[in-house]
Amino acid sequence: MGRLSRVAWLYIGVVAAAAVAVIVAGPFGGLDWVQVGALGLLLVACESSATLLNSRGLAWSANSIASLAAVVLCGPVGAALVGSCTLLGVRRGPSPTQRLFNAAMFAVSAYLAGRTFLLFGGHVGVQGPSAFPGVIGPFAAAAAVHVTVNFALLRGVFWLTKEPGTALGRLGLDTKLWLTDLGYGAFGLLIAAVWSVLGPFTPFLVLIPVFVARWAVAQFAAQQRAYEATVSALCQAVETKDFYTRGHSERVSRGSVMIATEIGMRAERVAAIRYAGMLHDVGKLGVPTSVLQKRSSLTDDEYRAIQLHPMRGLDIVREIGFLDEALAGIMHHHERIDGKGYPMGLAGDEIPEFARVLAVADAFDAMTSDRSYRGARPVPEAVAELRKWAGKQFDPAFVDAFVTAIERDSWTPPDPAPAEEPLFSPGVTFPPAVPPARDGQSAPDGTSDVSDMPTIESL
């Protein structure tokens, strides 16, 4: 989780206190401790075999199977006790604080699921043949509450600890894992139904499907990591050729996600636009290195070569299936609302939404980063430039969304470029000189607003 703020500590403390409160309050009189113990062991086995989803420690386990079986067999308090057994998992990775939060989160989720089960008319105890199909409705409601509360509490701690991309949403995993948890939670009802026959040995029946579930999620997680590795490798290749803008792709990606989140894009599209931001300049791989690192003004032919990089980028990544809508953003992120951009001169809503989002984040990061021809602009000045060019170069709605997100979450510009590693000679103008302005106004990169010259700073 990294270094925790006071608010994050308070949040974790409140969740832990809630878990302790619901368990201590009882009652314990009707509990079958054999059931609680057997289901607790099942949960520990699930937690100990959790599947790592990403390098930041986000993991998935089939804990909901044991918790939801306890909801039916043991009731709210018994389910909370079983959920708290998460603390006893033996997998490596989680810190003591993370273990405490995870155990409290599962205990609270299980308790609320148990209350929901009772609220919808469910009967706690071993379920005989006469209980079906009546028990299915209360169990389904309890499962939905369990998984939803779990994800909500987890999202809260990610938000408060400022985890990059809030992990779940960034990977587009929310819906998939929510449905996976819900589906495998149904095994809890199976355990409750078979308990009358096999008793404490019933949990062993689900160990095989639990490990099958772990394997399936592991394959999905491996696929996601492969996507990340592919994108990272391409970004590294771009920055090797154009090292003066190192870190630019990652920052454009972060800014694009801020805009997408602010306007309410669904999780899958947010994940896609994150990839688009990281790969928006991949077409520079098709631009000669001598042009990208030239220490003097560009010729017209060299400038035209750079203008081809969006189309070259599309050629490079068009066969990468998981990019989907990101391809349109890569192709058109240098288009302008007034139709004076490139490569196709699209205007207004003709420009794909992803491209309009990327254009704002791209220009903002360029303005707040050091360039050979000028130092980085302060964030307030860059914001003022975005507003000035809204409706001409940028989509005003996305400018407003970005500014709102920056004011709420702040923006950390990159460190100044080291003096010992200049890319261009001092005093060189890049982009090259352009014809006189149409209306005398200055564009965000300090060039003039002319019909045949894009004003985005990051070419």
N, C-alpha and C positions, 0 to 999 in steps of 0.2 A: 504493500500500500504506500510505501514511501513515508515521508515525514508527515505526521497527522497534525492538522490544525485543532484548535480548541473546540471548534464546532463539530469536527469529525469525531473527536474523543467523546464529546457530549452525546452525539448521535449513537455511537457504539454503546456508551454507557446506558442510554435510555432503552435500547433494544435488549441489552443484557439484563437490566433491571426488570423489564417487562417479562422476560422469560423466567427469571427467578420468582417473580410475584405470582404468575399463574401456576407454577409448580408448587410453591410453598402453600398457596391458598387451598390446595387439594380439591375435593376430598380424595382420600386414599383407600377408604373402606372397601369399595367394591372391586379393587384392582386384583387381577390375577398376575402375580409377580412372575410366574413361569412364562406367561405370554409376553410381559414387558421385557424379561431377560432374553428370550429367544429372538424377539423382534429387534431388540437393541443390538444383539450380536449380528443379525442380518444387516442392520444399518452400518455398523462398524466395518463389516466386510465390503459393503458398497462404497463407503467413504474411503477406505484404504486402497481401493482399486480405481479411484477417480481418474478420469481421462483429462490430461492437460490439453487445453484448447489453444493457448497462445503462450508466447515467451514471457508474458507478464504475470503468469501464475493463475490465470482464470481456468478453472477446471470444472468438469461435469461429472456427477455421480448419480446413481439410481436410488438415492436416499428416499425419494418419494414413495417407493414400493413399501418399505418398512413403515414409514410414517403413516401412510394411508391405511395399511393393514391395522395399525394400532388404533387409528381413528374408529374403525368398525369394532374391533375386538375389545379395546380398552377404554375408549372414550377420550374426551379432551385432555384430561390430566395425564393419562397413560401415554397418549400420543406425544404430549410435550416431553415427557420423560424419555421416550424412545428418540425423539428428535434431538434431545440434548446429548445423546451418545455420540453425535458427530465429533464432540470434543476428544473422543478416544481413538479416532482414526489414526493409523500409523503411517500414512503416506508422508513423504518428505516435501518440504516446500513452505507450507503455511507457517507464519510466525505465530507466537502465542496469542497476539491480538487478533489475528485472522481466525485462528481456531476458536477463540472465545466468541467472536462475532458470528461465525458460521453456526456454531452450536446454538447460540441464542436465536439466530434467525430461523433455524429449522424448528426449534422448540415453539416459538411464537406462531410460525406458519402452521405447524401441526395442531396446536391448541385451537386456533381460529377455525381450522378445517373441522376439528371435532365439534366445535360449537355449531358450525354450519350444518353438519350431519344431523345433529339433534334438532336444529331449527326446522329442517325440511322433513322431519318425521322419521329419521333413522332410528333403529333400535340397536343399542350397544350390546355386543356379545357374539358368541358363535352363531353364524347364520345357517339355519337349516333350510331344507328345500322350500318350505312355506314362505320364507323371506323374499323369495324371488318371484316376480321381477320388481317388487315394490322397493327393495333396497337400492336399486340401480340409480334412481333419481337423486336421493339424498347423497349417495356416494359420489355421483358426478358433480354435484354442487360443491361438496367438500373438496374434491380433487382440484376443481377450478380455483377455489379460494386458496388452497395450499400453494399451488404453483404461482398464482398471481401475487400473493403476499411475499413469497420467496423472492420473486424477480423484482418486485417493487423495493423491498428492503435492500437488495443487492445493488440496484440502480442508485439508491440513495447514497450508499457508502462510496460508490464510484464517483458520483458527482461531487461529494464533499471532499474526497481525497484528490480530486482533480486528475484522475487517471486519464491519460491521453485518449481522446476519442470515446471516452466512457466505455471502452472495452467491448461491451455487448453490442451496442448500437453500431460501433465502428466495424465489427466483423459481420454484421447482418445476422447475428445468431438469435436474437430475441424470439422471433416467431418460431423458428425451427426447434430451439431448445425448449420453448414453452410447450409446444405440441409433443415433443419427445418425452418430457417429464409427465405430461398428462397421460400419454399413451401407456408408458411403463408403470405409471401409478395405478393403472387398472389391475395390475397383478396383485395389488394390495387386497382388492375385493376377492380375488381368487384364493389368496391365503386364508381370508376370513371364512370363505365357503368350505374349504377343504379341512380346516382345523379340526372339525368334529370327527374326522376320520383318522388323520395322522398326528394331531396334536402338535407338540413342539418340533416335530420333524418337518412340519409343513414348509417352513422357510427354505429348507434345502431344495425344494422343488423348483424354486425360482432362481437358484444360483446360475443354472445354465442360461436361461434367457437374460439374466443380469449381465453375464459376461459377453453374451452375443450383443446386447445393447452397448456395452462398453466398446466392443470391437467396431460396431457400426459408427458410433460417435467418433472413435479414434480415426476412422477412415475419413470422415468428414473434416475433422480437425486437421489431419495431414494434408488434405486438399487445400484447406484455407492457408496453411503454412506454405504450401507450394505456391499459391497465388502471391503471397507476400514476398516470397523469395524471388519470384519472377519479376515483380514490380521493382523491388529493391535493386536487383541486378541491373535492370535497365536504367534506373535513376543514377546508379553509380557510374555507369558507362557514360551517360550524358555529362555528369559533373567532372569526369576525367577529361572530357574534351573541352568543357566550358567551366573551368574550376573557379572562375571569379564569381559565379552565381551558385556556389556550393550551398546546399541547404534550401535553395529557393523552391525546389519542387515540393519538399516536405512542408514548407510554410504555406505555399499556395494550396496544398491539399488541406492543411488545417483551416485556413481561411474559408475555403469552399465548404468544408463540413460545417463551420460556424453559420454560414449563410443558409445552407440547406436545412440545418436543424432549426434555425430561427423561422424559416417560412413553413416548417411543418412537413418536410419530405418524409416519406416512410423510410424505415430502417434500411431496406434493401437498396433504395436509391441513394441514401446517404453513403452507404458502403461503396456504391459504384462511383459516386462523384469524388470520393476520397481517392480512388484509383485514378480517375481522370486528372485530378490535381497533381498527383505524383508523376504522371506520364505526359502531361500536357506539352512538354518540350522534348519528348523523345525523338522527334523528327530532326533535332540537331545532330543526331548520329549520322544523318545523311548530308550534313553540311560540312564542307572541308574544314579541317581543324585550323588551317591557315587563315580562314575567314573569321572563324569564331574568336581566335586569339590574335587577330591582327592588331598591331600597335599604332596604326595610323587610320585615317579616314577610309571608309569603304567606297569602292567604286560602285557605279550603278549596277553592274553585273553581280558584284558581290552582295549588294543589298538585296537584289532580286533572288539570289540563292538562299539568303536567310528567309525571305518571304515564303519560300517553298516549304519551310520546315513543318507547318501543320499537315500538308498533304503527305510529306515523307513520313511523318509520324503515323498517319493513318495506314500507310502501306506497311509499316513495320509491325503494327500491333493488330491489324484487322483480323488476323486468324486466331487471336487469343480469345476464346469463347466467353470467358467470365467477364470481360469488359463491357459487353452489351452497349448500354446507352452512353458509356464513357467515351466510346469512339467518336460520337458526334461532338462532344466537348473538346476532344483533342484536335479534331479537324477545324473547328470554327471558333476557337477561343480568341482569335484576333479580328473577328468581325466587329463592326460598330453598329450601334442603334441607328445612326444616321445613314448607314449604307456605305461609309467610306473606308471600311476595313478590308481585310483580305482573309482567305484567298478568293472568295466568291462574291464579295460585295453585298452580302445579305443585309437586310435592314429589319429593325423592330422585331416582331414576333416570328419573322422568318428564321431568325437565329435560334438554334436549339437552346432549351432552357439551361442545360449543363454548360454550354459555351458562354452564356450571359453571366452565369455565376462565376465561372473561372476567370472571365475578363476582369471582374471587380477584384477578386483576390490576387490575381496576377499583377495588376497595376499597383495595388496597394503595397504588396511586398516589395516590388521594384522601387517604389518611392521611398520606402523606409529602410532600404538597404544601401550600402555604399556602392557606388559605381565609379568607373575610372574618370568620368567627366564631372563628377560632383559627389559630395558626401550625402549620407542618408538624411532624409527630411524627418522632422519630428512627426510623431503620430497625428497630433491635431492638424498640422499643415497638410498631411496626406489626406486626412478625412475631408478637409476643406476642398482639396482638389477633386476628390471623388464627387462631392456634392456639386461642384462647379461644372463638371462634365457629365453629370447625370442627365439623361435625355438626349445627349449627343453621342458620347462614346459608350456610356454604361446604361444599363437598365435601372431606372430610378428606384424601383421596388427592391432590387437586390442591394443597391447602395444603402438604402434605409435599413434593410435587414442586417447588413454587415456592420453599420455604425452602431445599431442597437446592441448587437452581440459584443462589439468591442467595448462599448461603454459598460456593459454588465460584466464581462469576463476579462477585460483588458487584453492587451497585445504586447508581446515581448519581441522587440526587433532583434535582428541578429547582431552579434558582436561586430565591432568595426573591423574592416579588412586589415590584416597586418601590413605595416609599412614596408616590410622587407619582401613582400610578395606581390608587387603590383602586376597587373595583367597588361595595362596599357601605359604608355608614356604620359607624364603629366601634361595637361593642357589639350590633349587630343579630344575631339568631339565625337561622340558615338551615341546615337546614329549620326550619319554625315549631315552636312548642311543641307537645308531644304529651301524651296522657293519661298517668297514672301507669303505671309499669312493672308488668308481670305478675309478675316475680319479683325486681325490684329491681336487676337487672343492667344495666350500661351497654353500649350497642351501639358498634360501631367509630366511629360518627360523633358519639358523645357523646349521642345521643338514648336513649330507653328502649326496651327490648325489648317491643314491644306487637304484638298480632296484626294490627292494621290499619296499621302503620307500617313501611315498609322501613327497614332499618338501613344499607344501602349509603350511603356518604357522597356519592358522585358521583351525584346524581339524574339 
